[in-house]
Amino acid sequence: MEMKFVAIYVGPKKLAEIEETKFSFMSNGEQLVSIDEVVESTGVLTAEGTFDTLLPFGGASVDAIDLVLGQKIVELLLGPFNGKAYKVGLAKVTKVDGTSTARSGVSKATYTWRGSNISAV
């Protein structure tokens, strides 16, 4: 499978592509320390990341700020990474850090997302 973009879906509908995302997968286990041993509990796998550019797909109208304001649940397809793609089945764009320049009319933003229900596809 050749993938050049990260994709955002709502249900089966592909809304947008993202040229690059920085992401982290977290196991969210907890270190349990006793007199006899130290173990790591099994936590719920989650992911989080950021992206800068959102490219609407196939004429879809999508705005990452609207995804934040509407608290819309989306699905993210991440890849390729080590030759695999990963699906984040329950994700939200949770934060927008933006800059708008009045004189030039240029706006730039970094968007933060978080999610769970992660699997390799």
Buried (B, 14 or more C-beta within 10 A) or exposed (E): EEBEBBBBBBEEEBBBBBEEBEBEBBEEEEEEEEEEEEEEEEEEBBBBBBBBBBEBBEEEEBBBBEBBEEEBEBBBBBBEEEEEBBBBBBBBBBBBEEEEEEEEEEEEBBBBBBBBBBEEE
